[in-house]
Amino acid sequence: MKKTIKDPWIKIGYDLFAHEGPNGLKIELLARKVAKNKSSFYHHFADVTIFTEELLQYHLVQSKIIAQKIAQCKSINPDLIAVLLEVKTDILFNRQLRIHRDVPSFQNCFIEANRPVEAAFLDIWAEALGLKTNPALAKMILNLTIENFYLQITEKNLNATWLINYLNEIRAMVLALDPKS
C-alpha cells in the first residue's frame, strides 16, 4: 500500500476506533497523538464523517490482507492463533463495527470485511472441528462462533491462552453434538 501524508491520521484513528469506538474519534485527541494541529485534520478530511469513511475503507483493505494470512495457515494452533494475535487491533476494530451495527455504514463494513476472512477461515475451521465432510454445518457453527466471539472479546482477554481455550470449547461443543466429528 502506498504511503500518504494521511497515514498517521488513519493509523491513530484506526487504533482509537478499535479501542474506544466511534466516540473515541475526537479531533483534538487525534491531532495531539499525530503531533499536528487540528487544521491539518480538516485539511485532509474536512470532518469526522469523511475521516470515519476512510477508516472503514482502510479496514476493508486490512480484512483482505488478513484473509491472505489466514489462507496460509496450516493449523489453528499455532498458525491461526499467531495471525489473530498479530491483527488484534483489526479484530477490535471489527468488534466496534459489530457493537455499533445500528449505523448502516458500520454494519455494511462489518459484513463486507468478514466475507474474505470467513472464506479463508472456513477450510481450516472445518478441519479443526472434524466437519470437513459437512461444510454447511461448519459454516453455520463459524457464524454462531463469530457472533459469540465478538460478544466475549476485550482488549485484555484477546490473548493466546483465551483464544486456545475458546476454540477448544467450540470443538468440545461440536464433539458433544456430533461424536463422529
CNS distance restraints for C-alpha pairs under 8 A (distance, minus, plus):
assign (resid   3 and name CA) (resid   7 and name CA) 6.45 0.50 0.50
assign (resid   6 and name CA) (resid  10 and name CA) 6.29 0.50 0.50
assign (resid   6 and name CA) (resid  44 and name CA) 6.84 0.50 0.50
assign (resid   7 and name CA) (resid  11 and name CA) 6.01 0.50 0.50
assign (resid   8 and name CA) (resid  12 and name CA) 6.10 0.50 0.50
assign (resid   8 and name CA) (resid  34 and name CA) 6.29 0.50 0.50
assign (resid   9 and name CA) (resid  13 and name CA) 5.87 0.50 0.50
assign (resid   9 and name CA) (resid  30 and name CA) 7.04 0.50 0.50
assign (resid   9 and name CA) (resid  31 and name CA) 7.99 0.50 0.50
assign (resid   9 and name CA) (resid  34 and name CA) 6.36 0.50 0.50
assign (resid   9 and name CA) (resid  41 and name CA) 7.75 0.50 0.50
assign (resid  10 and name CA) (resid  14 and name CA) 5.79 0.50 0.50
assign (resid  10 and name CA) (resid  51 and name CA) 7.94 0.50 0.50
assign (resid  10 and name CA) (resid  54 and name CA) 7.54 0.50 0.50
assign (resid  10 and name CA) (resid  55 and name CA) 6.31 0.50 0.50
assign (resid  10 and name CA) (resid  58 and name CA) 7.90 0.50 0.50
assign (resid  11 and name CA) (resid  15 and name CA) 6.26 0.50 0.50
assign (resid  12 and name CA) (resid  16 and name CA) 6.17 0.50 0.50
assign (resid  12 and name CA) (resid  30 and name CA) 6.85 0.50 0.50
assign (resid  12 and name CA) (resid  33 and name CA) 7.12 0.50 0.50
assign (resid  12 and name CA) (resid  34 and name CA) 7.12 0.50 0.50
assign (resid  13 and name CA) (resid  17 and name CA) 6.00 0.50 0.50
assign (resid  13 and name CA) (resid  25 and name CA) 6.53 0.50 0.50
assign (resid  13 and name CA) (resid  30 and name CA) 6.71 0.50 0.50
assign (resid  13 and name CA) (resid  55 and name CA) 7.27 0.50 0.50
assign (resid  14 and name CA) (resid  18 and name CA) 6.07 0.50 0.50
assign (resid  14 and name CA) (resid  55 and name CA) 6.11 0.50 0.50
assign (resid  14 and name CA) (resid  93 and name CA) 7.20 0.50 0.50
assign (resid  15 and name CA) (resid  19 and name CA) 6.29 0.50 0.50
assign (resid  15 and name CA) (resid  89 and name CA) 6.50 0.50 0.50
assign (resid  15 and name CA) (resid  93 and name CA) 7.59 0.50 0.50
assign (resid  16 and name CA) (resid  20 and name CA) 5.68 0.50 0.50
assign (resid  16 and name CA) (resid  21 and name CA) 6.99 0.50 0.50
assign (resid  16 and name CA) (resid  24 and name CA) 5.77 0.50 0.50
assign (resid  16 and name CA) (resid  25 and name CA) 6.58 0.50 0.50
assign (resid  17 and name CA) (resid  21 and name CA) 4.28 0.50 0.50
assign (resid  17 and name CA) (resid  22 and name CA) 5.50 0.50 0.50
assign (resid  17 and name CA) (resid  23 and name CA) 7.72 0.50 0.50
assign (resid  17 and name CA) (resid  24 and name CA) 5.94 0.50 0.50
assign (resid  17 and name CA) (resid  25 and name CA) 6.51 0.50 0.50
assign (resid  17 and name CA) (resid  93 and name CA) 6.25 0.50 0.50
assign (resid  17 and name CA) (resid  96 and name CA) 7.27 0.50 0.50
assign (resid  18 and name CA) (resid  89 and name CA) 6.04 0.50 0.50
assign (resid  18 and name CA) (resid  90 and name CA) 7.10 0.50 0.50
assign (resid  18 and name CA) (resid  91 and name CA) 7.86 0.50 0.50
assign (resid  18 and name CA) (resid  92 and name CA) 4.84 0.50 0.50
assign (resid  18 and name CA) (resid  93 and name CA) 3.76 0.50 0.50
assign (resid  18 and name CA) (resid  94 and name CA) 7.39 0.50 0.50
assign (resid  18 and name CA) (resid  95 and name CA) 7.57 0.50 0.50
assign (resid  18 and name CA) (resid  96 and name CA) 6.23 0.50 0.50
assign (resid  19 and name CA) (resid  24 and name CA) 7.93 0.50 0.50
assign (resid  19 and name CA) (resid  89 and name CA) 7.88 0.50 0.50
assign (resid  19 and name CA) (resid  92 and name CA) 6.57 0.50 0.50
assign (resid  19 and name CA) (resid  93 and name CA) 7.21 0.50 0.50
assign (resid  19 and name CA) (resid  96 and name CA) 7.94 0.50 0.50
assign (resid  19 and name CA) (resid 155 and name CA) 7.46 0.50 0.50
assign (resid  20 and name CA) (resid  24 and name CA) 4.94 0.50 0.50
assign (resid  20 and name CA) (resid  96 and name CA) 7.92 0.50 0.50
assign (resid  21 and name CA) (resid  25 and name CA) 7.62 0.50 0.50
assign (resid  21 and name CA) (resid  93 and name CA) 7.69 0.50 0.50
assign (resid  21 and name CA) (resid  96 and name CA) 5.46 0.50 0.50
assign (resid  21 and name CA) (resid  97 and name CA) 7.96 0.50 0.50
assign (resid  22 and name CA) (resid  96 and name CA) 7.96 0.50 0.50
assign (resid  25 and name CA) (resid  29 and name CA) 7.63 0.50 0.50
assign (resid  25 and name CA) (resid  30 and name CA) 7.06 0.50 0.50
assign (resid  25 and name CA) (resid  48 and name CA) 7.43 0.50 0.50
assign (resid  26 and name CA) (resid  30 and name CA) 6.16 0.50 0.50
assign (resid  27 and name CA) (resid  31 and name CA) 6.00 0.50 0.50
assign (resid  27 and name CA) (resid  38 and name CA) 6.49 0.50 0.50
assign (resid  27 and name CA) (resid  41 and name CA) 7.30 0.50 0.50
assign (resid  27 and name CA) (resid  48 and name CA) 7.61 0.50 0.50
assign (resid  28 and name CA) (resid  32 and name CA) 6.22 0.50 0.50
assign (resid  28 and name CA) (resid  38 and name CA) 6.27 0.50 0.50
assign (resid  29 and name CA) (resid  33 and name CA) 6.20 0.50 0.50
assign (resid  30 and name CA) (resid  34 and name CA) 6.08 0.50 0.50
assign (resid  31 and name CA) (resid  35 and name CA) 5.76 0.50 0.50
assign (resid  31 and name CA) (resid  36 and name CA) 5.07 0.50 0.50
assign (resid  31 and name CA) (resid  37 and name CA) 5.48 0.50 0.50
assign (resid  31 and name CA) (resid  38 and name CA) 5.51 0.50 0.50
assign (resid  31 and name CA) (resid  40 and name CA) 7.98 0.50 0.50
assign (resid  31 and name CA) (resid  41 and name CA) 7.03 0.50 0.50
assign (resid  32 and name CA) (resid  36 and name CA) 6.41 0.50 0.50
assign (resid  32 and name CA) (resid  37 and name CA) 7.35 0.50 0.50
assign (resid  36 and name CA) (resid  40 and name CA) 6.47 0.50 0.50
assign (resid  36 and name CA) (resid  41 and name CA) 7.98 0.50 0.50
assign (resid  37 and name CA) (resid  41 and name CA) 7.23 0.50 0.50
assign (resid  38 and name CA) (resid  42 and name CA) 6.61 0.50 0.50
assign (resid  39 and name CA) (resid  43 and name CA) 6.05 0.50 0.50
assign (resid  40 and name CA) (resid  44 and name CA) 6.40 0.50 0.50
assign (resid  41 and name CA) (resid  45 and name CA) 5.95 0.50 0.50
assign (resid  41 and name CA) (resid  46 and name CA) 7.16 0.50 0.50
assign (resid  41 and name CA) (resid  47 and name CA) 7.98 0.50 0.50
assign (resid  42 and name CA) (resid  46 and name CA) 4.27 0.50 0.50
assign (resid  42 and name CA) (resid  47 and name CA) 6.14 0.50 0.50
assign (resid  45 and name CA) (resid  50 and name CA) 5.84 0.50 0.50
assign (resid  45 and name CA) (resid  51 and name CA) 5.48 0.50 0.50
assign (resid  46 and name CA) (resid  50 and name CA) 6.81 0.50 0.50
assign (resid  46 and name CA) (resid  51 and name CA) 7.82 0.50 0.50
assign (resid  47 and name CA) (resid  51 and name CA) 6.38 0.50 0.50
assign (resid  48 and name CA) (resid  52 and name CA) 5.93 0.50 0.50
assign (resid  49 and name CA) (resid  53 and name CA) 6.31 0.50 0.50
assign (resid  50 and name CA) (resid  54 and name CA) 6.39 0.50 0.50
assign (resid  51 and name CA) (resid  55 and name CA) 6.34 0.50 0.50
assign (resid  52 and name CA) (resid  56 and name CA) 6.28 0.50 0.50
assign (resid  53 and name CA) (resid  57 and name CA) 6.29 0.50 0.50
assign (resid  54 and name CA) (resid  58 and name CA) 6.11 0.50 0.50
assign (resid  55 and name CA) (resid  59 and name CA) 6.16 0.50 0.50
assign (resid  56 and name CA) (resid  60 and name CA) 6.37 0.50 0.50
assign (resid  56 and name CA) (resid 106 and name CA) 7.68 0.50 0.50
assign (resid  56 and name CA) (resid 109 and name CA) 6.46 0.50 0.50
assign (resid  57 and name CA) (resid  61 and name CA) 6.50 0.50 0.50
assign (resid  58 and name CA) (resid  62 and name CA) 6.23 0.50 0.50
assign (resid  59 and name CA) (resid  63 and name CA) 6.10 0.50 0.50
assign (resid  59 and name CA) (resid  90 and name CA) 7.25 0.50 0.50
assign (resid  59 and name CA) (resid  93 and name CA) 7.94 0.50 0.50
assign (resid  59 and name CA) (resid 113 and name CA) 7.20 0.50 0.50
assign (resid  60 and name CA) (resid  64 and name CA) 6.60 0.50 0.50
assign (resid  60 and name CA) (resid 109 and name CA) 7.08 0.50 0.50
assign (resid  60 and name CA) (resid 112 and name CA) 7.21 0.50 0.50
assign (resid  60 and name CA) (resid 113 and name CA) 5.25 0.50 0.50
assign (resid  61 and name CA) (resid  65 and name CA) 6.56 0.50 0.50
assign (resid  62 and name CA) (resid  66 and name CA) 6.13 0.50 0.50
assign (resid  62 and name CA) (resid  90 and name CA) 7.37 0.50 0.50
assign (resid  63 and name CA) (resid  67 and name CA) 6.09 0.50 0.50
assign (resid  63 and name CA) (resid  90 and name CA) 7.88 0.50 0.50
assign (resid  63 and name CA) (resid 113 and name CA) 5.36 0.50 0.50
assign (resid  63 and name CA) (resid 114 and name CA) 7.21 0.50 0.50
assign (resid  63 and name CA) (resid 116 and name CA) 6.95 0.50 0.50
assign (resid  63 and name CA) (resid 117 and name CA) 6.48 0.50 0.50
assign (resid  64 and name CA) (resid  68 and name CA) 6.34 0.50 0.50
assign (resid  64 and name CA) (resid 113 and name CA) 7.58 0.50 0.50
assign (resid  64 and name CA) (resid 116 and name CA) 6.12 0.50 0.50
assign (resid  64 and name CA) (resid 117 and name CA) 7.08 0.50 0.50
assign (resid  65 and name CA) (resid  69 and name CA) 6.43 0.50 0.50
assign (resid  66 and name CA) (resid  70 and name CA) 6.15 0.50 0.50
assign (resid  66 and name CA) (resid  83 and name CA) 7.83 0.50 0.50
assign (resid  66 and name CA) (resid  87 and name CA) 7.49 0.50 0.50
assign (resid  66 and name CA) (resid 117 and name CA) 6.70 0.50 0.50
assign (resid  67 and name CA) (resid  71 and name CA) 6.06 0.50 0.50
assign (resid  67 and name CA) (resid 116 and name CA) 5.64 0.50 0.50
assign (resid  67 and name CA) (resid 117 and name CA) 4.46 0.50 0.50
assign (resid  67 and name CA) (resid 118 and name CA) 7.79 0.50 0.50
assign (resid  67 and name CA) (resid 119 and name CA) 7.75 0.50 0.50
assign (resid  67 and name CA) (resid 120 and name CA) 5.46 0.50 0.50
assign (resid  67 and name CA) (resid 121 and name CA) 7.56 0.50 0.50
assign (resid  68 and name CA) (resid  72 and name CA) 6.64 0.50 0.50
assign (resid  68 and name CA) (resid 120 and name CA) 7.25 0.50 0.50
assign (resid  69 and name CA) (resid  73 and name CA) 6.90 0.50 0.50
assign (resid  69 and name CA) (resid  83 and name CA) 6.92 0.50 0.50
assign (resid  70 and name CA) (resid  80 and name CA) 6.41 0.50 0.50
assign (resid  70 and name CA) (resid  83 and name CA) 6.91 0.50 0.50
assign (resid  70 and name CA) (resid 117 and name CA) 7.40 0.50 0.50
assign (resid  70 and name CA) (resid 120 and name CA) 5.90 0.50 0.50
assign (resid  70 and name CA) (resid 121 and name CA) 6.29 0.50 0.50
assign (resid  71 and name CA) (resid 120 and name CA) 4.94 0.50 0.50
assign (resid  71 and name CA) (resid 121 and name CA) 6.86 0.50 0.50
assign (resid  73 and name CA) (resid  79 and name CA) 5.30 0.50 0.50
assign (resid  73 and name CA) (resid  80 and name CA) 5.84 0.50 0.50
assign (resid  73 and name CA) (resid 124 and name CA) 7.68 0.50 0.50
assign (resid  74 and name CA) (resid  79 and name CA) 6.44 0.50 0.50
assign (resid  74 and name CA) (resid  80 and name CA) 7.90 0.50 0.50
assign (resid  74 and name CA) (resid 124 and name CA) 7.25 0.50 0.50
assign (resid  75 and name CA) (resid  79 and name CA) 5.47 0.50 0.50
assign (resid  75 and name CA) (resid  80 and name CA) 6.34 0.50 0.50
assign (resid  75 and name CA) (resid 124 and name CA) 6.52 0.50 0.50
assign (resid  75 and name CA) (resid 128 and name CA) 7.73 0.50 0.50
assign (resid  76 and name CA) (resid  80 and name CA) 4.54 0.50 0.50
assign (resid  76 and name CA) (resid  81 and name CA) 6.11 0.50 0.50
assign (resid  76 and name CA) (resid 124 and name CA) 6.88 0.50 0.50
assign (resid  76 and name CA) (resid 125 and name CA) 7.60 0.50 0.50
assign (resid  76 and name CA) (resid 128 and name CA) 7.09 0.50 0.50
assign (resid  77 and name CA) (resid  81 and name CA) 5.68 0.50 0.50
assign (resid  77 and name CA) (resid  82 and name CA) 7.88 0.50 0.50
assign (resid  77 and name CA) (resid 164 and name CA) 7.44 0.50 0.50
assign (resid  78 and name CA) (resid  82 and name CA) 6.02 0.50 0.50
assign (resid  79 and name CA) (resid  83 and name CA) 6.54 0.50 0.50
assign (resid  80 and name CA) (resid  84 and name CA) 6.17 0.50 0.50
assign (resid  81 and name CA) (resid  85 and name CA) 6.24 0.50 0.50
assign (resid  81 and name CA) (resid 160 and name CA) 6.50 0.50 0.50
assign (resid  81 and name CA) (resid 163 and name CA) 6.98 0.50 0.50
assign (resid  81 and name CA) (resid 164 and name CA) 7.52 0.50 0.50
assign (resid  82 and name CA) (resid  86 and name CA) 6.14 0.50 0.50
assign (resid  82 and name CA) (resid 160 and name CA) 7.83 0.50 0.50
assign (resid  83 and name CA) (resid  87 and name CA) 6.30 0.50 0.50
assign (resid  84 and name CA) (resid  88 and name CA) 6.12 0.50 0.50
assign (resid  84 and name CA) (resid  91 and name CA) 7.73 0.50 0.50
assign (resid  85 and name CA) (resid 158 and name CA) 7.48 0.50 0.50
assign (resid  85 and name CA) (resid 159 and name CA) 6.60 0.50 0.50
assign (resid  85 and name CA) (resid 160 and name CA) 7.16 0.50 0.50
assign (resid  87 and name CA) (resid  91 and name CA) 6.35 0.50 0.50
assign (resid  88 and name CA) (resid  92 and name CA) 6.21 0.50 0.50
assign (resid  88 and name CA) (resid 158 and name CA) 7.36 0.50 0.50
assign (resid  89 and name CA) (resid  93 and name CA) 6.06 0.50 0.50
assign (resid  90 and name CA) (resid  94 and name CA) 6.15 0.50 0.50
assign (resid  91 and name CA) (resid  95 and name CA) 6.13 0.50 0.50
assign (resid  92 and name CA) (resid  96 and name CA) 6.34 0.50 0.50
assign (resid  92 and name CA) (resid 154 and name CA) 7.64 0.50 0.50
assign (resid  92 and name CA) (resid 155 and name CA) 7.21 0.50 0.50
assign (resid  93 and name CA) (resid  97 and name CA) 6.47 0.50 0.50
assign (resid  94 and name CA) (resid  98 and name CA) 6.32 0.50 0.50
assign (resid  94 and name CA) (resid 110 and name CA) 6.31 0.50 0.50
assign (resid  95 and name CA) (resid  99 and name CA) 6.17 0.50 0.50
assign (resid  95 and name CA) (resid 150 and name CA) 5.56 0.50 0.50
assign (resid  96 and name CA) (resid 100 and name CA) 6.04 0.50 0.50
assign (resid  97 and name CA) (resid 101 and name CA) 5.69 0.50 0.50
assign (resid  97 and name CA) (resid 106 and name CA) 5.07 0.50 0.50
assign (resid  97 and name CA) (resid 107 and name CA) 6.46 0.50 0.50
assign (resid  97 and name CA) (resid 109 and name CA) 7.44 0.50 0.50
assign (resid  97 and name CA) (resid 110 and name CA) 5.81 0.50 0.50
assign (resid  98 and name CA) (resid 106 and name CA) 7.39 0.50 0.50
assign (resid  98 and name CA) (resid 107 and name CA) 6.75 0.50 0.50
assign (resid  98 and name CA) (resid 110 and name CA) 6.44 0.50 0.50
assign (resid  98 and name CA) (resid 150 and name CA) 7.48 0.50 0.50
assign (resid 100 and name CA) (resid 106 and name CA) 6.65 0.50 0.50
assign (resid 100 and name CA) (resid 107 and name CA) 7.56 0.50 0.50
assign (resid 101 and name CA) (resid 106 and name CA) 5.41 0.50 0.50
assign (resid 101 and name CA) (resid 107 and name CA) 4.42 0.50 0.50
assign (resid 101 and name CA) (resid 110 and name CA) 7.86 0.50 0.50
assign (resid 102 and name CA) (resid 106 and name CA) 7.55 0.50 0.50
assign (resid 102 and name CA) (resid 107 and name CA) 6.84 0.50 0.50
assign (resid 103 and name CA) (resid 107 and name CA) 6.30 0.50 0.50
assign (resid 104 and name CA) (resid 108 and name CA) 6.07 0.50 0.50
assign (resid 105 and name CA) (resid 109 and name CA) 6.05 0.50 0.50
assign (resid 106 and name CA) (resid 110 and name CA) 6.02 0.50 0.50
assign (resid 107 and name CA) (resid 111 and name CA) 6.28 0.50 0.50
assign (resid 108 and name CA) (resid 112 and name CA) 6.07 0.50 0.50
assign (resid 109 and name CA) (resid 113 and name CA) 5.77 0.50 0.50
assign (resid 110 and name CA) (resid 114 and name CA) 6.14 0.50 0.50
assign (resid 111 and name CA) (resid 115 and name CA) 6.50 0.50 0.50
assign (resid 112 and name CA) (resid 116 and name CA) 7.81 0.50 0.50
assign (resid 113 and name CA) (resid 117 and name CA) 7.10 0.50 0.50
assign (resid 114 and name CA) (resid 118 and name CA) 5.74 0.50 0.50
assign (resid 115 and name CA) (resid 119 and name CA) 6.19 0.50 0.50
assign (resid 116 and name CA) (resid 120 and name CA) 6.19 0.50 0.50
assign (resid 117 and name CA) (resid 121 and name CA) 5.96 0.50 0.50
assign (resid 118 and name CA) (resid 122 and name CA) 5.89 0.50 0.50
assign (resid 119 and name CA) (resid 123 and name CA) 7.90 0.50 0.50
assign (resid 121 and name CA) (resid 125 and name CA) 5.95 0.50 0.50
assign (resid 122 and name CA) (resid 126 and name CA) 5.97 0.50 0.50
assign (resid 122 and name CA) (resid 135 and name CA) 7.92 0.50 0.50
assign (resid 122 and name CA) (resid 138 and name CA) 7.29 0.50 0.50
assign (resid 122 and name CA) (resid 139 and name CA) 6.63 0.50 0.50
assign (resid 122 and name CA) (resid 142 and name CA) 7.65 0.50 0.50
assign (resid 123 and name CA) (resid 127 and name CA) 6.17 0.50 0.50
assign (resid 123 and name CA) (resid 132 and name CA) 7.38 0.50 0.50
assign (resid 124 and name CA) (resid 128 and name CA) 6.10 0.50 0.50
assign (resid 125 and name CA) (resid 129 and name CA) 6.21 0.50 0.50
assign (resid 125 and name CA) (resid 138 and name CA) 7.10 0.50 0.50
assign (resid 125 and name CA) (resid 142 and name CA) 7.59 0.50 0.50
assign (resid 126 and name CA) (resid 130 and name CA) 5.99 0.50 0.50
assign (resid 126 and name CA) (resid 131 and name CA) 4.68 0.50 0.50
assign (resid 126 and name CA) (resid 132 and name CA) 4.88 0.50 0.50
assign (resid 126 and name CA) (resid 134 and name CA) 7.79 0.50 0.50
assign (resid 126 and name CA) (resid 135 and name CA) 6.48 0.50 0.50
assign (resid 126 and name CA) (resid 138 and name CA) 5.26 0.50 0.50
assign (resid 126 and name CA) (resid 139 and name CA) 7.84 0.50 0.50
assign (resid 127 and name CA) (resid 131 and name CA) 6.00 0.50 0.50
assign (resid 127 and name CA) (resid 132 and name CA) 5.22 0.50 0.50
assign (resid 128 and name CA) (resid 171 and name CA) 7.58 0.50 0.50
assign (resid 129 and name CA) (resid 138 and name CA) 7.54 0.50 0.50
assign (resid 129 and name CA) (resid 171 and name CA) 5.57 0.50 0.50
assign (resid 129 and name CA) (resid 174 and name CA) 6.87 0.50 0.50
assign (resid 129 and name CA) (resid 175 and name CA) 7.95 0.50 0.50
assign (resid 129 and name CA) (resid 181 and name CA) 6.65 0.50 0.50
assign (resid 130 and name CA) (resid 181 and name CA) 4.46 0.50 0.50
assign (resid 131 and name CA) (resid 135 and name CA) 6.37 0.50 0.50
assign (resid 131 and name CA) (resid 137 and name CA) 7.27 0.50 0.50
assign (resid 131 and name CA) (resid 138 and name CA) 5.89 0.50 0.50
assign (resid 131 and name CA) (resid 181 and name CA) 6.19 0.50 0.50
assign (resid 132 and name CA) (resid 138 and name CA) 7.71 0.50 0.50
assign (resid 134 and name CA) (resid 138 and name CA) 6.38 0.50 0.50
assign (resid 135 and name CA) (resid 139 and name CA) 6.02 0.50 0.50
assign (resid 136 and name CA) (resid 140 and name CA) 6.22 0.50 0.50
assign (resid 137 and name CA) (resid 141 and name CA) 6.13 0.50 0.50
assign (resid 138 and name CA) (resid 142 and name CA) 6.03 0.50 0.50
assign (resid 139 and name CA) (resid 143 and name CA) 6.19 0.50 0.50
assign (resid 140 and name CA) (resid 144 and name CA) 6.39 0.50 0.50
assign (resid 141 and name CA) (resid 145 and name CA) 5.94 0.50 0.50
assign (resid 142 and name CA) (resid 146 and name CA) 6.03 0.50 0.50
assign (resid 143 and name CA) (resid 147 and name CA) 6.42 0.50 0.50
assign (resid 144 and name CA) (resid 148 and name CA) 6.27 0.50 0.50
assign (resid 145 and name CA) (resid 149 and name CA) 5.76 0.50 0.50
assign (resid 145 and name CA) (resid 170 and name CA) 7.72 0.50 0.50
assign (resid 146 and name CA) (resid 150 and name CA) 6.27 0.50 0.50
assign (resid 147 and name CA) (resid 151 and name CA) 6.53 0.50 0.50
assign (resid 148 and name CA) (resid 152 and name CA) 6.37 0.50 0.50
assign (resid 149 and name CA) (resid 153 and name CA) 6.06 0.50 0.50
assign (resid 153 and name CA) (resid 157 and name CA) 6.17 0.50 0.50
assign (resid 153 and name CA) (resid 158 and name CA) 5.96 0.50 0.50
assign (resid 154 and name CA) (resid 158 and name CA) 5.98 0.50 0.50
assign (resid 157 and name CA) (resid 162 and name CA) 6.17 0.50 0.50
assign (resid 158 and name CA) (resid 162 and name CA) 6.40 0.50 0.50
assign (resid 158 and name CA) (resid 163 and name CA) 6.81 0.50 0.50
assign (resid 159 and name CA) (resid 163 and name CA) 6.13 0.50 0.50
assign (resid 160 and name CA) (resid 164 and name CA) 6.03 0.50 0.50
assign (resid 161 and name CA) (resid 165 and name CA) 6.16 0.50 0.50
assign (resid 162 and name CA) (resid 166 and name CA) 5.94 0.50 0.50
assign (resid 163 and name CA) (resid 167 and name CA) 6.09 0.50 0.50
assign (resid 164 and name CA) (resid 168 and name CA) 6.05 0.50 0.50
assign (resid 165 and name CA) (resid 169 and name CA) 6.16 0.50 0.50
assign (resid 166 and name CA) (resid 170 and name CA) 6.47 0.50 0.50
assign (resid 167 and name CA) (resid 171 and name CA) 6.23 0.50 0.50
assign (resid 168 and name CA) (resid 172 and name CA) 6.10 0.50 0.50
assign (resid 169 and name CA) (resid 173 and name CA) 6.13 0.50 0.50
assign (resid 170 and name CA) (resid 174 and name CA) 6.28 0.50 0.50
assign (resid 171 and name CA) (resid 175 and name CA) 6.20 0.50 0.50
assign (resid 172 and name CA) (resid 176 and name CA) 6.12 0.50 0.50
assign (resid 173 and name CA) (resid 177 and name CA) 6.28 0.50 0.50
assign (resid 174 and name CA) (resid 178 and name CA) 5.90 0.50 0.50
assign (resid 174 and name CA) (resid 179 and name CA) 7.72 0.50 0.50
assign (resid 174 and name CA) (resid 181 and name CA) 7.28 0.50 0.50
assign (resid 175 and name CA) (resid 179 and name CA) 4.76 0.50 0.50
assign (resid 175 and name CA) (resid 180 and name CA) 7.26 0.50 0.50
assign (resid 175 and name CA) (resid 181 and name CA) 5.81 0.50 0.50
